[in-house]
Amino acid sequence: MTDPTFEPIERAWTPSSKLYTDPGTYSEVLEKVFARSWQWVGDDRLVKVPGQVSPLTLLEGSLDEPIVLTRDTQDALHCLSNVCTHRGMLVCEAGGNERFLRCRYHGRRFGLDGRFQDMPEFEAAENFPSESDHLSRVPMARWRSHLFAGVAPAIGFEEWISPVQERVSWMPIESFFHEPSRQKDYFVSANWALYVDNYLEGFHIPFIHNALAGTLDYGNYRTELFAGGNLQLGVAKAGEPCFDLPPDSPDFGERIGAYYFWLFPNLMLNFYPWGLSINVVKPLGPSKTKVSFIQYVGDPSKLDDGAGSGLDRVEREDEAVVEAVQRGLRSRFYDRGRYSPTRETGTHQFHQLLLRSLASSESGR
């Protein structure tokens, strides 16, 4: 008999509430989903010039994987494990400009490309150094001015990012400037997947987001699916700000007020006429999530108008809803529900991707 979770959306049921509440399932998700994913780590200003190093933690609070970005003297960019191959000490503890990386515990030294260079008191060690004495290379990719990394991504980076690039290739994303004053972290008392569920459907907009609903044409709001995620197209109402689209855009002639891209499992790239809002959904526990809003501005004059305005209000409205749903999912009287075939295609797709990842026998290590 076919699992009702994997049926076409017209017949499908949502996953069991256990997905959002069970600690064992949460731990499994970290290894089978997040350790197999691409994660946004910042922009290329982190390591702008040769000799610059920048230690980071990949998904702090869940994966907690120490990595370090470096740019060597040949101007090549590297992403390395930030764990010394001698005794596991963090190698790079602060950003700056360096000629090499040296572990302060016992003095082991590495080049900025991660290759072992020197180690005191090891003259008598046999078969030393070996390949395992170099710092491990971490998968890394660059898109426009943004950097991504992962432990062992299950999908090629180009395949993952190409739908975004193809749709917004005309945008001058490299010229957008980071605006720290508009950056904010939100802590949500709900499972990370519940937050993604909510993001992936416009169904709730007229019920929850009165201000946002006043800017978007709900009747023309639609979702397009692709292999590693989806796009929600926010069509602006007459008189509301919209993109000045080039003639070769597939959306030319429409009043697009927002491109809401979601890339599996936890990245949102929200493009507005003023620029880009990156939302990273970071799991902190079975019912605790950190959502980081990072904004890159292209046209400051458009910040306070249209679908891209009032983002803090929209976030707080979403936060209140998903926290209430998290409480409801603990009920003994609820296990799962059905999908709207017209409005919840993105959420249905997310569940398929998530559950297929969990069904995999590979842990990503």
C-alpha positions as CSV (number, residue, x, y, z in Angstrom):
1,M,0.0,0.0,0.0
2,T,1.3,3.5,-0.9
3,D,2.4,5.6,2.0
4,P,-0.2,8.5,2.1
5,T,2.7,10.9,2.7
6,F,4.1,10.2,-0.7
7,E,0.9,10.4,-2.7
8,P,0.2,13.2,-5.2
9,I,-0.9,16.3,-3.4
10,E,-4.5,15.7,-4.2
11,R,-4.4,12.5,-2.1
12,A,-1.5,13.1,0.2
13,W,-1.5,13.5,3.9
14,T,1.1,15.7,5.8
15,P,3.8,13.9,7.8
16,S,3.1,12.8,11.3
17,S,3.4,15.5,14.0
18,K,6.3,13.3,15.3
19,L,8.4,15.0,12.7
20,Y,8.2,18.3,14.6
21,T,8.2,17.0,18.2
22,D,10.4,13.9,18.5
23,P,14.0,14.4,19.7
24,G,15.2,11.3,17.9
25,T,13.8,12.5,14.6
26,Y,15.4,15.9,15.2
27,S,18.8,14.3,15.7
28,E,18.3,12.2,12.5
29,V,17.4,15.3,10.6
30,L,20.7,17.0,11.6
31,E,22.8,14.2,10.1
32,K,20.7,13.2,7.1
33,V,19.5,16.6,6.0
34,F,21.7,19.4,7.4
35,A,25.0,17.6,7.2
36,R,24.1,16.8,3.5
37,S,23.2,20.4,2.6
38,W,24.6,23.6,1.3
39,Q,24.6,26.5,3.8
40,W,25.1,30.2,3.3
41,V,28.1,31.4,5.3
42,G,28.5,35.0,4.3
43,D,29.8,37.2,1.5
44,D,33.2,37.4,-0.1
45,R,34.2,40.4,2.1
46,L,35.0,37.8,4.8
47,V,38.2,37.0,3.0
48,K,38.7,39.8,0.6
49,V,42.5,40.0,0.3
50,P,45.4,37.5,0.2
51,G,46.3,36.4,3.7
52,Q,42.9,37.0,5.2
53,V,41.4,34.3,7.4
54,S,37.9,34.0,8.9
55,P,36.9,31.3,11.3
56,L,33.2,30.3,11.3
57,T,30.9,27.7,12.8
58,L,28.7,26.0,10.3
59,L,25.1,26.0,11.7
60,E,26.1,27.0,15.3
61,G,23.7,25.4,17.7
62,S,23.1,22.3,15.7
63,L,25.9,21.0,13.4
64,D,28.4,23.1,15.2
65,E,31.1,22.3,12.6
66,P,34.2,24.6,12.9
67,I,35.5,25.8,9.6
68,V,37.8,28.5,8.4
69,L,37.8,30.5,5.2
70,T,41.2,31.6,3.9
71,R,42.6,33.4,0.9
72,D,46.2,32.4,0.2
73,T,49.1,34.4,-1.2
74,Q,48.1,33.3,-4.7
75,D,44.7,34.8,-4.2
76,A,43.0,31.4,-4.1
77,L,40.0,31.0,-1.8
78,H,39.8,27.9,0.5
79,C,37.3,26.5,3.0
80,L,39.0,24.2,5.6
81,S,38.2,22.3,8.7
82,N,39.3,24.4,11.6
83,V,40.3,21.4,13.7
84,C,44.0,20.6,14.2
85,T,44.9,17.2,12.9
86,H,47.1,16.6,16.0
87,R,44.8,16.7,19.0
88,G,41.6,18.4,17.8
89,M,42.3,22.0,18.9
90,L,40.7,24.9,17.0
91,V,43.5,26.1,14.7
92,C,42.2,29.6,13.9
93,E,40.5,31.4,16.7
94,A,40.2,34.9,15.3
95,G,40.0,36.6,12.0
96,G,42.8,38.7,10.5
97,N,45.7,38.5,8.1
98,E,48.2,35.7,8.4
99,R,51.0,34.1,6.5
100,F,50.0,30.6,7.8
101,L,47.8,28.9,10.4
102,R,49.4,27.8,13.6
103,C,47.7,25.8,16.4
104,R,48.6,27.5,19.7
105,Y,48.2,24.2,21.6
106,H,51.4,22.4,20.4
107,G,52.5,24.6,17.5
108,R,51.5,22.6,14.5
109,R,51.6,24.8,11.4
110,F,49.6,24.7,8.2
111,G,49.6,26.8,5.0
112,L,46.6,28.9,4.1
113,D,45.7,26.1,1.7
114,G,45.4,23.7,4.7
115,R,48.5,21.7,3.9
116,F,50.7,20.6,6.8
117,Q,54.0,22.6,7.1
118,D,55.7,21.9,10.4
119,M,55.4,20.3,13.8
120,P,57.9,20.5,16.7
121,E,59.0,17.4,18.6
122,F,57.9,15.0,15.9
123,E,61.4,14.1,14.4
124,A,61.1,10.5,15.6
125,A,57.6,9.9,14.4
126,E,57.5,7.3,11.6
127,N,55.5,7.7,8.4
128,F,55.0,11.4,9.3
129,P,53.6,13.6,7.9
130,S,50.9,11.8,5.8
131,E,47.9,13.0,3.9
132,S,45.8,12.8,7.1
133,D,48.0,15.5,8.7
134,H,46.6,18.2,6.3
135,L,43.5,20.1,7.3
136,S,40.4,18.6,5.7
137,R,39.0,20.5,2.8
138,V,35.3,21.5,3.2
139,P,33.0,21.7,0.1
140,M,32.7,25.4,-0.8
141,A,31.1,27.4,-3.6
142,R,30.7,31.0,-4.6
143,W,27.6,32.5,-6.2
144,R,27.8,36.1,-7.3
145,S,29.2,37.7,-4.1
146,H,28.0,35.1,-1.7
147,L,29.8,32.1,-0.2
148,F,28.3,28.6,0.7
149,A,29.8,25.6,2.4
150,G,28.6,22.2,3.6
151,V,29.8,19.0,5.3
152,A,28.9,16.6,2.5
153,P,26.2,18.2,0.2
154,A,24.0,15.7,-1.4
155,I,23.3,17.9,-4.5
156,G,25.8,19.7,-6.7
157,F,26.0,23.4,-6.0
158,E,25.3,24.5,-9.6
159,E,22.2,22.3,-9.8
160,W,21.0,23.7,-6.5
161,I,21.6,27.4,-7.3
162,S,20.9,27.5,-11.1
163,P,17.1,28.1,-10.9
164,V,17.9,31.3,-8.9
165,Q,20.6,32.4,-11.2
166,E,18.6,31.8,-14.3
167,R,15.6,33.8,-13.0
168,V,17.5,36.8,-11.6
169,S,20.7,36.9,-13.7
170,W,19.9,40.5,-14.7
171,M,20.0,41.8,-11.1
172,P,23.2,43.6,-10.1
173,I,23.5,41.5,-7.0
174,E,27.3,42.2,-6.6
175,S,26.6,45.9,-6.2
176,F,24.1,45.3,-3.3
177,F,25.6,46.5,0.0
178,H,25.2,44.7,3.3
179,E,23.2,46.8,5.8
180,P,24.1,45.6,9.3
181,S,21.5,47.9,10.9
182,R,18.7,45.9,9.2
183,Q,20.1,42.5,10.2
184,K,18.2,40.7,13.0
185,D,18.0,37.3,14.6
186,Y,14.6,35.9,15.7
187,F,14.3,33.1,18.2
188,V,11.1,31.0,17.6
189,S,9.7,28.4,19.9
190,A,8.9,26.0,17.2
191,N,10.6,23.3,15.1
192,W,12.6,24.6,12.1
193,A,10.5,22.6,9.6
194,L,7.3,24.1,10.9
195,Y,8.8,27.6,10.1
196,V,9.7,26.4,6.6
197,D,6.1,24.9,6.1
198,N,4.7,28.3,6.9
199,Y,7.1,30.2,4.5
200,L,6.3,27.9,1.6
201,E,2.6,28.7,1.3
202,G,0.9,32.0,0.5
203,F,-2.4,30.4,1.8
204,H,-2.1,32.2,5.1
205,I,-1.3,35.7,3.8
206,P,-4.9,37.1,3.7
207,F,-5.5,35.7,7.1
208,I,-2.3,36.6,9.0
209,H,-0.6,39.4,7.1
210,N,-3.0,42.3,6.6
211,A,-0.4,44.8,5.6
212,L,1.4,42.4,3.2
213,A,-1.9,41.3,1.7
214,G,-2.6,45.0,0.8
215,T,0.4,45.0,-1.5
216,L,0.1,41.6,-3.2
217,D,-2.4,40.3,-5.7
218,Y,-3.4,37.1,-3.9
219,G,-5.3,35.8,-6.9
220,N,-2.1,35.8,-9.0
221,Y,0.2,34.6,-6.3
222,R,1.8,31.3,-7.4
223,T,4.5,28.7,-6.7
224,E,6.9,27.2,-9.2
225,L,8.7,24.0,-8.2
226,F,12.3,22.9,-9.3
227,A,14.6,20.1,-8.2
228,G,16.1,21.6,-5.1
229,G,13.5,24.1,-4.0
230,N,10.8,26.4,-5.3
231,L,9.9,30.0,-6.2
232,Q,6.9,31.9,-4.9
233,L,6.0,34.8,-7.2
234,G,4.5,37.8,-5.4
235,V,2.6,39.8,-8.0
236,A,2.1,43.4,-6.9
237,K,-1.2,45.2,-6.9
238,A,-1.7,48.2,-9.1
239,G,0.2,51.2,-7.7
240,E,2.5,49.1,-5.6
241,P,6.3,48.9,-6.2
242,C,7.4,46.2,-8.7
243,F,10.6,45.3,-10.6
244,D,11.5,46.9,-13.9
245,L,12.0,43.6,-15.7
246,P,14.2,43.2,-18.8
247,P,12.4,42.0,-22.0
248,D,14.2,38.6,-21.8
249,S,12.8,37.9,-18.3
250,P,10.1,35.1,-18.3
251,D,8.1,37.5,-16.1
252,F,8.3,40.5,-18.4
253,G,4.9,42.2,-18.6
254,E,3.9,41.2,-15.1
255,R,4.1,43.4,-12.0
256,I,6.4,41.3,-9.9
257,G,6.7,42.7,-6.4
258,A,8.8,39.9,-4.9
259,Y,10.7,36.8,-5.8
260,Y,10.6,34.4,-2.8
261,F,13.1,31.6,-3.4
262,W,13.4,28.6,-1.1
263,L,16.4,26.2,-1.4
264,F,16.3,22.9,0.5
265,P,16.5,22.7,3.4
266,N,16.6,26.1,5.1
267,L,17.6,29.0,2.9
268,M,15.3,31.8,1.6
269,L,16.5,34.3,-0.9
270,N,13.9,37.1,-1.0
271,F,14.3,39.6,-3.8
272,Y,12.5,42.9,-3.7
273,P,12.8,46.1,-5.8
274,W,15.1,47.4,-3.0
275,G,17.5,44.4,-2.9
276,L,17.9,41.0,-1.2
277,S,16.8,39.7,2.1
278,I,18.5,36.4,3.0
279,N,16.7,34.3,5.6
280,V,18.6,31.4,7.2
281,V,16.5,29.0,9.3
282,K,18.8,27.4,11.9
283,P,17.6,24.5,14.1
284,L,18.5,24.8,17.8
285,G,16.4,21.9,19.1
286,P,13.2,20.0,18.5
287,S,11.1,23.1,19.3
288,K,13.6,25.9,19.1
289,T,14.7,27.8,15.9
290,K,16.9,30.8,15.1
291,V,15.9,32.7,12.0
292,S,18.5,35.2,10.7
293,F,17.5,38.0,8.4
294,I,20.5,39.5,6.5
295,Q,19.8,42.3,4.1
296,Y,21.7,43.5,1.0
297,V,20.4,46.8,-0.3
298,G,20.5,47.9,-3.9
299,D,18.1,50.9,-3.9
300,P,17.6,52.4,-0.4
301,S,14.8,54.7,-1.7
302,K,12.5,51.7,-2.1
303,L,13.1,50.1,1.3
304,D,9.8,51.3,2.9
305,D,7.4,50.4,0.2
306,G,5.7,47.4,-1.2
307,A,6.1,43.7,-0.3
308,G,9.6,44.2,0.9
309,S,8.7,46.7,3.6
310,G,7.6,45.9,7.1
311,L,9.6,42.6,7.2
312,D,9.9,42.7,11.0
313,R,6.1,42.9,11.3
314,V,5.6,40.0,8.9
315,E,8.2,37.9,10.8
316,R,6.5,38.6,14.2
317,E,3.2,37.6,12.7
318,D,4.7,34.4,11.3
319,E,6.4,33.7,14.6
320,A,3.2,33.9,16.6
321,V,1.4,31.5,14.3
322,V,4.1,28.8,14.1
323,E,4.6,28.9,17.9
324,A,0.8,28.3,18.3
325,V,1.0,25.4,15.8
326,Q,3.9,23.9,17.6
327,R,1.8,23.8,20.8
328,G,-1.1,22.3,18.8
329,L,1.1,19.5,17.4
330,R,1.7,18.2,20.9
331,S,-2.0,17.4,21.2
332,R,-3.1,13.8,21.6
333,F,-6.0,14.5,19.3
334,Y,-3.9,15.5,16.2
335,D,-1.4,13.6,14.1
336,R,-1.6,14.8,10.5
337,G,-3.7,16.7,8.0
338,R,-4.3,17.3,4.2
339,Y,-3.0,19.8,1.7
340,S,-4.6,22.5,-0.4
341,P,-3.8,21.4,-4.0
342,T,-3.8,25.0,-5.1
343,R,-2.0,26.7,-2.3
344,E,0.3,24.2,-0.6
345,T,2.4,22.7,-3.4
346,G,5.6,24.2,-2.0
347,T,4.9,22.7,1.5
348,H,4.1,19.3,-0.1
349,Q,7.3,19.4,-2.1
350,F,9.3,20.3,1.1
351,H,7.9,17.3,2.9
352,Q,8.7,14.9,0.1
353,L,12.3,16.1,0.0
354,L,12.7,16.0,3.7
355,L,11.2,12.5,4.2
356,R,13.1,11.1,1.3
357,S,16.3,12.4,2.9
358,L,15.4,10.8,6.2
359,A,14.7,7.5,4.4
360,S,18.2,7.5,3.0
361,S,20.6,5.0,4.6
362,E,23.5,7.4,4.3
363,S,24.4,9.7,7.2
364,G,26.5,12.2,5.3
365,R,29.6,11.4,7.2
